Amino acid sequence: MLIDTHAHLNALQYKEDLDEVIERALAEGVSTIVVVGFDRETITRAMELVDQYDFIYATIGWHPVDAIDMKEEDLIWIETLSKHPKVVGIGEMGLDYYWDKSPKEIQKEVFRKQIALAKRVKLPIIIHNRDATADIVEILKEEHAEEVGGIMHCFTGSYEIAKQCMDMNFYISFGGPVTFKNAKQPKEVAVQIPLDRLLIETDCPYLTPHPFRGKRNEPSYVKYVAEQIAELKEVEFEEIAQKTSDNAKRIFGIK
């Protein structure tokens, strides 16, 4: 049993063959998929998917790259949708200093507003971080994000940063990059993360794990992430599958 805690099956890349992609995931032992919506279009599609498939859940939020586009009514809309029983988190949210579409101060403002929203609706938050680690940790501390906790999505940072996040009630999630041959730091950090704070994901259709790197990613490939972490930690694959699934159910409140 595997849980893909961060997938974008609401992306256009699956328009032609979504049913086949889902069938492959189920055949590989993926029992639950959490689909992430991060703007008007992808949130709408995520909500359609949770109503269509028993084993799909959603998190909904606003991506930092598009922070400049978010209006107050978008925040109200997200809060309204968050009351759906299969919405299990708020996000992905955070900061992205790689792309320069949205000014940093606007990103920070939208990030803080979404943390406040998550605290109102009592749901965990999913953090997107690109080249913005120090500011993200600072905002999480200032906004007392530990009250809801959440997930450091597709974590590639240091163990010191992971430790600070775990101390704030966050889980550390690894995706395809941990399988890359040259990914020294993610591999070292994955070894150190306690099993009760570990999650796995695909971030599909992006960040496809080895040996399919360069092709479209999909939820069935989450098993390669689990296999790599099992190898790194020198434990059985089944233990990683069980522990990460238990952790996902705990943070998301999935029965």
Secondary structure, DSSP 8 states (H G I E B T S, - for coil): -EEEEEE-TTSGGGTTTHHHHHHHHHHTTEEEEEEEE-SHHHHHHHHHHHHH-TTEEEEE---GGGGGG--HHHHHHHHHHTTSTTEEEEEEEEEE-SS-SS-HHHHHHHHHHHHHHHHHHT--EEEEEES-HHHHHHHHHHTTGGGT-EEETT--S-HHHHHHHHHTTEEEEE-GGGGSTT-HHHHHHHHHS-GGGEEE---TTSS--TTSTTS---GGGHHHHHHHHHHHHTS-HHHHHHHHHHHHHHHHT--
